[in-house]
């Protein structure tokens, strides 16, 4: 029954692939139709038919039309064939750096009776897929006129890096089975040709959509680029028309490919695949919380956690302790983790962590004075405490600029000064402070981007300084970074609340013996008597939104924080 279902899925995919190729054939027929008409007209004249002034004019028009149409068709075909399809930015794993992982994938392909992937790469996300990199620009041997080895024609297996650290070896094998099974469809000639055609159309559309030189470009440069932009605009319209025509067939083809791969993989660890899919959902939840709550504050401080994949294990272990639905998952940690399949897991984790910072935040490609790695043990001191004191200093700087103190008045950086400024029915006060903080943050981020050379100036050959155990990140292209921003820009009131919270935390550390801490699911936290202070946000919001200092003053009195004492700033 499995073979019958698989053949049904494969036949459906091949049928849709042929439909895509028929659309390509009709486009070619339309392109050569004027040439065919011209040949008929000239042949008629050669044999003594279709004579006269009218036929001569028709032949001239047909010849000109055929030449123009042929040139345009050749230009469109050349752009579609040569346009570089978009690739997912990944960290490449050579077989030397992960022999056990390559062996697992190869054994899996052999058991499924499918071609083995040509290579393995990691992505800092919770997903896995096959990616075709047989385009000349994507292949190591891919220079004009060179031939790819047969093994290089197989797609690359891209694996989500959190899976390697959270999943056990058997779970990863079960998870990858239906993905690896997809190489069978990739080797089918009709499907492979249809996929290349669709990717070429998509790449041509993207090429035509690239923005023209900005106003700062010189006038001669803009004028010289005008013919190229007009030509690309025409080619883009043709490519979009063809892409719309074959979109449904291409989508159905991929569904058929997925169905065929899933059916083929039924014989491999089917029961364990259910457990692995449960781990995928859990890993995604923990990874998302780790990025948004833990990594993002560090990235905004110019620091990037260098062990994100190891951190997801701690985050998910913490989640398993808090959530009864996750009971039993922590016991899995006694089994062999999939990251043991790597020769140097720490080096790979560092490379994927830097790649994640670029993808989700747009940080520089290499470490530097304003972009340095941080270990989890140093995170509370080097990120949390520094973040609080930097924001507290910015808050007082903006306050000094907006309302200079009178001569002889106390202008020490105290929490009491902030409370007095925001208290009472003066919503213009909070708005001015929020606007000043927003402007200051924007200036600092612009200056940081300028010092680093901009987040989008690094090409694939200038990728992240990955350790020697892994290859450089692949597939950056020329797209601006971040490609996948985690959160929209914060509002002025959000920034004001963050800065007031930072000031309160600084006062608590300096006057009440509190400590900066790290919660694996919630990020930076304030620890007082080794316990997390979880009731601070309501008092801060009452002050910043309503001008009511009562709840925050009550919290300060209960915790022993001295609002009148100066705090240490950076």
Secondary structure, 3 states (H helix, E strand, C coil): CHHHHHHHHHHHHHHHHHHHHHHHHHHHHHHHHHHHHHHHHHHHHHCCCCCCHHHHHHHHHHHHHHHHHHHHHHHHHHHHHHCCCCCCCEEEECCCCCHHHHHHHHHHHHHHCCCCCCEEEEECCCCCEEECCCCCCCCCCCCCCCCCCHHHHCCEEEEEHHHHHHCEHHHHHHHHHHHHCCHHHHCCHHHHHHHHHHHHHHHHHHHHCCCCCCCCCCHHHHHHHHHHHHHHHHHHHHHHHHHHHHHHHHHHHHHHHHHHHHHHHHHCCHHHHHHHHHHHHHHHHHHHHHHHHHHHHHHHCCEEECCHHHHHHHHHHHHHHHCHHHCCCHHHHHCCEHHHHCCCHHHHHHHHHHHHHHHHHCCCCCCECCEEEECHHHHHHHHHHHHHHHHHHHHHHHHHHHCCCCCCCCCCCEHHHHHHHHCCCCHHHHHHHHHHHHHHHHHHHHHHHHHCCCCCCCCHHHCCCCCCCCCCEECCCCCCCCCCCCCCCCCHHHHHHHHHHHHHHHHHHHHHCCEEEEECCCEEEEEECCEECCCCHHHHHHHHHHCCCHHHHHHHHHHCCCCCCECCCC
